[in-house]
Structures are given as C-alpha cells and as structure tokens.
Amino acid sequence: MDGSPVPEAKPAEFEEWIIAGYESVAGIGSIDRPRLARMITLRKFFYEKFCNQAQEEGDLPAAMEHFIKYVVEWRSKGH
C-alpha cells in the first residue's frame, strides 16, 4: 500500500454492497441512506481535523505518522 490510487476502485459500488449486506439481515429499506451519507461526510471531516491537529502538535506516533500525513495530503487535494 503505497498510497497510489486504485483505478478500479468504485466507492459507490462498495457502499451498495455494504448496504445490501445489512439489508439482507435487517430487511430491505432498513438503512437510512441520507443518514449514512451524513455519517460518511462526518467521518471525512473528523479524519481531517484529527490529522491536521496531530500534525500541528508534532511528535507524531510512528505507527500513525504515515496515515496522518497521507490524510492531510489527500484532503488538501480536495478529496
């Protein structure tokens, strides 16, 4: 995992698979799609805030350094 994009990745398709998996147990229509979309947006927002704050504070833990730098760079490109 070198951080390069995966051309064949289809996030929308992956999300549909996850929803189908949940709905296969909980029932069709049991997923609140607008709420799921908000949750995904918030997750991106919190990742960005956490990583920016961690970089500002410095002294990044070795186990998190690559992830933090990757997220900050990725979000700075408008993702």
Backbone bond lengths (Angstrom), bond angles and torsions (degrees), N, CA, C in turn:
res aa  C-N    CA-C-N  psi(-1)  N-CA   C-N-CA  omega(-1)  CA-C   N-CA-C  phi
1 M - - - 1.452 - - 1.515 108.24 -
2 D 1.315 114.44 98.18 1.459 118.84 -176.99 1.523 112.91 -100.95
3 G 1.333 118.26 6.58 1.452 121.26 178.12 1.516 113.88 87.98
4 S 1.336 117.89 -3.38 1.462 119.06 179.92 1.528 109.58 -75.92
5 P 1.334 117.04 151.29 1.471 120.22 -179.01 1.524 112.07 -63.89
6 V 1.288 115.47 153.54 1.461 121.70 176.92 1.528 106.28 -104.99
7 P 1.347 117.48 103.95 1.462 120.34 -173.62 1.525 114.24 -58.28
8 E 1.319 117.29 -33.96 1.459 119.66 -177.34 1.524 113.12 -85.42
9 A 1.331 118.16 -0.64 1.468 121.08 179.46 1.528 110.06 -68.42
10 K 1.316 115.54 135.53 1.464 121.55 179.64 1.531 107.65 -130.23
11 P 1.342 117.09 88.23 1.462 120.31 -176.11 1.527 114.01 -54.48
12 A 1.316 117.72 -39.78 1.476 120.19 -179.14 1.528 110.49 -64.31
13 E 1.323 116.36 -39.57 1.457 120.22 178.75 1.540 110.46 -66.11
14 F 1.322 116.60 -42.60 1.452 121.39 178.43 1.531 110.58 -60.99
15 E 1.341 116.58 -42.82 1.466 121.10 177.57 1.528 110.95 -61.17
16 E 1.318 117.34 -41.21 1.465 120.86 178.07 1.526 111.67 -63.33
17 W 1.329 116.97 -37.92 1.464 120.25 177.07 1.524 111.07 -63.42
18 I 1.328 116.09 -41.94 1.472 120.17 179.23 1.525 109.81 -63.33
19 I 1.328 116.34 -46.13 1.473 120.67 179.59 1.529 109.93 -61.30
20 A 1.317 116.57 -44.62 1.468 120.12 179.50 1.525 110.79 -60.26
21 G 1.323 116.79 -38.27 1.457 120.22 178.43 1.517 112.05 -63.26
22 Y 1.324 117.05 -46.58 1.467 120.79 178.20 1.525 110.85 -64.13
23 E 1.331 115.10 -45.67 1.464 118.77 -176.66 1.527 112.27 -69.02
24 S 1.324 117.75 -22.45 1.464 119.23 177.00 1.527 110.97 -66.48
25 V 1.312 117.28 -21.70 1.460 122.19 178.47 1.534 110.90 -102.25
26 A 1.327 115.88 -47.11 1.470 120.85 -173.36 1.526 113.34 -87.33
27 G 1.318 117.25 -14.39 1.456 120.98 179.98 1.519 112.54 108.17
28 I 1.324 114.90 146.43 1.464 121.63 179.84 1.529 108.89 -60.05
29 G 1.327 115.11 133.57 1.461 120.51 178.55 1.517 113.94 85.28
30 S 1.333 117.74 3.14 1.464 120.03 -178.06 1.527 112.82 -76.68
31 I 1.311 117.02 -15.10 1.460 120.94 178.78 1.526 109.23 -90.08
32 D 1.313 116.28 126.37 1.464 122.67 175.75 1.532 106.81 -83.49
33 R 1.324 116.29 95.64 1.464 120.76 -173.48 1.531 113.78 -61.95
34 P 1.343 120.38 -41.61 1.467 118.49 176.19 1.531 112.10 -61.41
35 R 1.317 116.28 -37.59 1.464 119.80 178.64 1.526 110.28 -67.22
36 L 1.322 117.38 -40.17 1.460 121.53 177.32 1.529 110.17 -61.80
37 A 1.323 117.18 -43.06 1.470 120.93 178.67 1.531 111.03 -61.21
38 R 1.334 116.89 -41.22 1.474 120.51 177.31 1.523 110.65 -63.78
39 M 1.326 116.81 -41.29 1.456 120.86 179.80 1.528 111.08 -61.65
40 I 1.320 116.85 -41.81 1.465 120.51 179.25 1.523 110.32 -65.44
41 T 1.330 117.19 -41.94 1.467 121.31 177.57 1.526 110.65 -61.89
42 L 1.318 116.65 -44.71 1.468 120.45 178.87 1.524 111.55 -64.05
43 R 1.323 117.19 -38.76 1.466 120.43 178.56 1.527 109.96 -59.06
44 K 1.322 116.95 -45.98 1.464 120.43 178.85 1.523 110.70 -62.19
45 F 1.326 116.40 -42.16 1.461 121.64 179.72 1.532 110.65 -60.82
46 F 1.333 116.86 -47.57 1.463 120.50 -178.20 1.526 112.13 -68.68
47 Y 1.330 118.23 -37.17 1.467 120.32 174.53 1.523 109.52 -57.98
48 E 1.326 115.68 -47.03 1.457 120.26 -178.56 1.525 110.72 -61.76
49 K 1.325 117.32 -48.11 1.468 120.87 -179.13 1.524 111.34 -61.37
50 F 1.335 116.11 -46.55 1.462 120.77 -179.69 1.525 110.67 -59.25
51 C 1.332 116.33 -48.45 1.459 120.51 -175.44 1.522 111.95 -69.02
52 N 1.323 117.50 -40.63 1.470 119.91 176.63 1.515 110.87 -61.49
53 Q 1.336 117.00 -44.62 1.460 121.08 179.88 1.526 110.81 -63.70
54 A 1.315 116.29 -41.72 1.468 120.31 179.36 1.524 110.65 -61.73
55 Q 1.325 116.94 -41.72 1.467 119.60 179.18 1.524 111.01 -66.82
56 E 1.326 116.92 -40.07 1.470 120.00 178.29 1.528 111.62 -62.24
57 E 1.327 116.23 -40.01 1.457 120.15 -178.95 1.522 112.03 -74.17
58 G 1.340 116.80 -24.75 1.463 121.17 178.82 1.514 112.20 74.11
59 D 1.319 115.31 -170.84 1.464 122.45 -179.59 1.525 111.03 50.38
60 L 1.348 115.85 53.98 1.457 121.47 -178.07 1.528 111.03 -68.96
61 P 1.328 117.15 136.68 1.467 119.02 175.30 1.527 109.34 -61.94
62 A 1.307 117.08 138.09 1.466 121.66 -177.00 1.525 111.54 -54.80
63 A 1.326 117.11 -38.74 1.466 120.70 -177.79 1.527 112.63 -69.28
64 M 1.328 118.05 -19.71 1.473 121.98 -177.03 1.528 113.28 -109.59
65 E 1.311 117.01 -12.74 1.467 120.41 -172.45 1.527 113.20 -56.64
66 H 1.326 117.95 -48.13 1.469 120.53 -178.37 1.531 110.49 -61.94
67 F 1.333 117.13 -45.27 1.462 121.61 -179.66 1.526 110.70 -60.87
68 I 1.321 117.09 -47.26 1.462 121.54 -177.86 1.519 110.77 -61.06
69 K 1.316 116.68 -48.06 1.471 120.10 -179.84 1.524 111.14 -64.62
70 Y 1.323 117.01 -38.86 1.464 120.81 178.83 1.524 110.98 -62.34
71 V 1.327 117.46 -47.42 1.466 121.24 -178.31 1.521 110.57 -63.66
72 V 1.327 118.11 -44.72 1.466 120.82 -179.87 1.526 110.19 -60.87
73 E 1.324 117.26 -45.25 1.465 120.12 179.48 1.523 111.42 -66.17
74 W 1.331 117.21 -43.95 1.461 122.26 -178.74 1.524 110.85 -61.88
75 R 1.333 117.35 -45.16 1.462 121.08 179.66 1.525 111.40 -68.85
76 S 1.317 118.00 -31.34 1.466 120.13 179.23 1.529 111.61 -67.50
77 K 1.329 116.70 -18.38 1.468 121.84 177.26 1.515 112.26 -88.09
78 G 1.341 116.84 4.15 1.454 120.52 175.07 1.521 115.65 93.51
79 H 1.308 118.48 14.40 1.474 121.57 179.67 1.503 110.62 -83.25
